[in-house]
Amino acid sequence: MNLEDRLDTLLDLSLSSRTNAQAALMARAEEDAEMAVALAAADHLLRLRSATPAATFARTLESRLLAHAATLALEAEESSEAAPFAIRVNTSLATPKNRLHVLRKTKLLWPLIAAVLTLVVGLGTLTVAAAAGPGSPLYALHRWEQGVRAQLAPTAADRVSLHLENARAALAALDSAVARRQGDAVYRDALATLREEDRAAASTLATMPPGAERDGLAAQLTALHAQELPDLFAALPVIGWQDQLTTTQALGDLGAAIPLVTSVTLQQLPSNGPHGWQVTITGSGFAPAAQLVVNGSALGQVIASGPTQLVVEISDTERGLLERNAGVRNPDGTVTALTPLRELGQGGVPPQVTPGQGGSHSGNGNGNGGTHGGGHEPTPSPSTPSGR
């Protein structure tokens, strides 16, 4: 039995309220691992079927799904290749189950998934999800609904418009999260959506032919980017370290100058000095007054700085703090994480390393191990442009 027929059988059983049918469904799902995962996910959403859908949204989604299925059916009939199923779409079918049978034979899986989820969770769930904001348990379903609308848009221009609309909504949610200090989850969802919709709008725009329509949409995207830049900069002082890193990358995507670390050397100083260690950070995009920070708080004393290098002296106690959430912060709030530390010997004397053996290891706690210490500090890597 092929994938479509197995899915038909399980869905037919799931629509029945009879006890023996439900028992059969569970037994079949255990035997069919491919379908069990999808049905288990649907079960978590069943409690939301009591929500009341907005009639306009329900009709719009239904008509678009059926129209898209009809288009696919027509293309399949006109194709010279032999199709495994003959699809005849009757848009007058009245029951949800019959509408499911209209879509279940399509060769493309995503329209089938859209119809199945609509049937299983109920159109009311989609209406509830449409109002779900970032940080909400239903926000993933809201993003799915937005994806369906974009996929069903009749033209590339319509898809770009939808992506721009979604991006503006995400930016508004991001600004609200910053103003109300609603927490990392809300901000993180809003930022992820904003970046995804920006990329989708740009990539779809690139497929459009030259002309006034494309120029108009391009101008809207440019204006949106111009609005995003100050809003993201304003968010940096009030969000957590990990979100600061992601926001800095988003600013880099928009063309802002951001810092980047390529190597870090940690050298122990003579014991008679005021500090125990010297940290030399090499990279690019370091602004005047850049600082070494841990979890957003400044660390140590900067003794030298430039666009490509930052030298900081720290105490023995501060040395242990470099193992986690350490980085460089520019005065404008943009940040970058440290790379794995390369530790030199005591008193500034590199350790003696026998050929074939590694030097001392140290990590910075950012998910990477340390690198080998050597006799001399290597020439810094060429600077990487910070803008995009």
N, C-alpha and C positions, 0 to 999 in steps of 0.2 A: 504494500500500500504506500502510495507516494505521500509527500509532505502535506499537500493540500487536503487529501482525503483523510489523513490522520487528524489534521486540525479540525476538519468538518465534524468528524465523529465526536471528538472531545467537546467541541462547542455545543453540539446538539445535546449532549448529555448535561452540560453545565446549565443549559437553559431550562432543564426539567427540574421540578421541585420534588419529584418522587424519590423516596428513600432508596429504592433499589437502583435508580438511575445514578444517584449521587455515589453510591457504593461502587457501581461499575466505573464511574468516572475516576475515582481514586485508584482503583485497581489498574485502569488503563494508563493513568498518568505515571504510576510507578514503573510500568513497563516501557513507557515512551519518555525517556529522559529529555529529549529535545523539546517536547511540549510541556513537560512538567514545570519547568522554570517559568515559562510565560503564564501558565495558569496560576501558579503560586503568587506571582506578582499581581495578577488580576484579583485574586481573593482578598488582598489587602485593601483593594479599592471598592469592594462590594458595598461596604457600609455607607458609601457616599452616594448611592443610587437614589436616595430619597430627596436629594437636592432638586429644586425646581429650575429647569433651564429657561433662559431667555428665548422667546419664540423666534426672534429675528436671527439670533446666532444659530439656533438649531436648524432653521430652514436654510441659512446660508451655507453652513458646513455640509449639510446633507446634499444640497444641490451641487456643490462643488465636487464632492466625492463622486457622486453619480455621473456628473459631466466629465470628470477626468477619466473615470472608468470607461465611459462611452467612447472617449477619444482614443484610449488605448485599444479598445476593441476594434475600432475602425482601422487603426494603424496595423493591427495584427492581421485583419482580413485582407488588407491591401498588400501586405508583405509577400514576397515571393517565397519566403521560407515557410516550411510546414510548421504550423502551430500545434502544440500538444492539445489545446482545447479550442473549441469553437465558442466564441463568446457572443451572446446576444443580450443586449442590455435593454430592459423594459423599464422606462422611468416611471411607469404608472404603478409599479409594485407598491403595495400599501404597508406591509408588515415589516418590522425590523428584521425578522428572520429571512424573508424573501430578499430584502435588500442585501443582506449578508451574502446570499447565494449569487447575487449579481456580481459582487466583487471578488469572491473567493477563487475564481478561475483566472484572474489576471496573472500575467507572467511576472509582473513586478510586485515585490513583496510589500513595499511600503503602503500602497493604497489598501491592501488587505489588512495590514496591521492597524491602519487608521480606522477602518470600518469595524474591526473586531474590538478595539478598545472603546470605540463609541458605543457599541452594543453592550459590552460587558460592564463598563463603569457607568454608563448612562450619560446622556447629553447634559444632565444637570451638573454632573461632576466637572465637565469642561467649563460650564458657566461659573461655578465656584472657583475653579482654578484660574479663570480669566481675571479674577480680582485678587489673586494671591500675589503678594509682593515678595521681593527678595528676602530670604531668611525663613519663609513660610514652608511647612512640610509639603504643600501643594505647588511650590514654585517650579519644581521640575516638570510637573504636568502642564503648568502654564507655558513653560518654554517649549514643550512638545506641541502645544496648540499653536504657538506662534510659528513653529517650524512647518506645521501642516498648512497654515495659511500661506506661508511663503512658497511652499512647493506647489500649491494649487493656483497661485497667481498666474493669470493668463499670459503676461508678457514680462520681459526682463525689467522694463521700467517699473511695472507694478511691484516686482520683487524688491527692487532697490528702494522704492518708496516705503514698503513695509519694513525693510531692515532699518531705514532711517527713523521711522516711527518707533520701532522697538528700541533703538539706540537712544533716542531722546527720552523715552520713558525710563530707561535704565539710568541715564545721567541724572534725571530728576530724583529717582530713588536714591542714588548715591549721594546727591547733595543733601537730601533729607536725612539720610543716615548720619552724615557728618554733622549736620546742624543739631540733631537730637542725640548724638553720641549713642546710637542704637546697638553698637557692638560689631564685632568682626564678621559674624555670619551674614548680616544684612549687607554690609559694605562689600564683602567678598563676592556675594551673589551678583550684586549690582555691577561691580567692576567686571566680573567675568562676562556678563551679558553684554555690557557696553563694548568690550573688546571683540567679542564674537560677532556682534552685529556690525561693528565698524568694518571688520574684515570681510564679512559677507556682502555688505553694500559695495565695498571697493571691488571685490572680485566679480560680482555680477555686473557692476557698471562697466568693467573692462570688456565684457562680452557685447555691449551695445554698439551699434554702428554710430559713426560721428553724426552730429546733428544738434539741433536746438534742444531736443528733449534730453539728450545725454549731457549737454553743457549745463542745463538747468539743474539736473540732479547732482552733477559734479560740484556745482557751486553750493548746493545744500550740504553736501558732505564736507566740503572745505569749511563752511561756516560752523558746522557741528564740531569739527576738530578744533577750531579756534575757541569755541566755548568750552570744550573739554580741558584744554591746557590749564587755564587758571583754576578751574574747579578741582582738578587733580592735585595741583600744587597746594591749594588751600587745604586739601584733605591730609596731606602728609604729617603735619604736627599732631593730629588727633587720632591717628590709627596706630595699630600695633606694628611690631618690627616686620613680621612676615608680609603684612599688607603693604608696608612701606616699600619693601623690595618689589612686590608685584606692581605697585603703582608707579614706581620709578621705571620699570620696564615698559609700562603703558605710555609713560611720557616719552621714553625713547622712541617708541613706535610712531609717536606723533611728531618727531623731529627735534625734541628738546635735547639739550646737552646733558648727559648723565655720566656719573663716574663709573669706572670699571677697574677692577683689581686683577692683575695678571700674576703677581707673585708676592709672597710675604716672607721676610727673613727675620728670625728672632735670634738675637745675639746677647749672651750674658755679659754684663759689664763687671769691671773690678769691684770687689766688695766694699771698697772705701768710698764709693760714689753714692749720691743721694737716691739713685734708682738702681734696680737690679738688672733690668733688661732694656734693650733697645730694639724697637720694632721698625723695620724698614719696609714700607709698602710701595710697590711699584705698579703702575697702571696708566690710566689716562683719564682726562676730564676732572682732575682734582682742582677745585676752585680755591682761591685764597681763603684762608681761615677754615679749611676742611679739617675734620676731626676724626680721630679713632673713637668709635663708640661701641658699647656693649648694651644690647637691648634698648638702644636709643639714647643712652646716657654717655656723655663724654668720658674718656679714659686717658690717664697719663698726661704728659706734658709734650706738646709739639715743639721740636727743636729745629726742624727744617721742613719746608714744604715747597712744592712747585706743581705744575700741571701734570707731571708724570711720576712724582715721588713724594711720599710723606714719611717723615722720620719722627718717631714718638718714643719717649722713654717712660717706662712703667715700673712699678714696684713688684716685689716678689708676690705679694698678695694679688695684685692686678693681673699678674701673669696667668693665674689659673682661670681668670674670667674670659680669656681669649678662646677657650675651647668651645664656646657656644654663643650664637647670635651676635658675633662681632663683625664689624664692618667699618666703612668710611662714610661719613655724612658731609655733604656740602652745605653751605649756609642756606641754600634755597630749599633744603629738606630732602633732596634726592639722596639715595643711599645705595650701597653695593656691599655684598658680603665678602669677607676675606676668603682667599683661597687657602688650601692647606699650608701650614707653617713649615718653613725650613729652618731648623734650629742649628745654630753654630755652637762651638765649644765654649767653655768657661773663660772669662777674662778676654773674650774676643779672639781666642786662639782656636782655629778650626780643629776638630778632632782628627787624629791620624786614622786613615781608612786603608786597610789592606786591599789591594786590587781584588775585585771579585766579591767584596763584602759591601754591605750597605752601611750608610751612616745612621745617625739617630733618627728616630721617627717621631713625628708629632702630628696631630690632627687638629682641625679647628672646630670640630663638632658640627659641621654643616653637612655631614653625610659622606665626607671624603676622608681617606686616610692621609697620613703624612707623606712627605717625599724624603729623599735621601739627602743628608748633609754631605758636603764635599769640601775640598781644600780651599776653594775660592768661590766667591759669589759669582754666578753666571751673569753675562751681559743681559740686561733687561730685554724682554721681548718688545718688538716694535709696538708702538701705541696703536690701540684699536680706536677708530673713530667712535665718538660717543653719540653722535647724531645719526639719524636714519633718514 
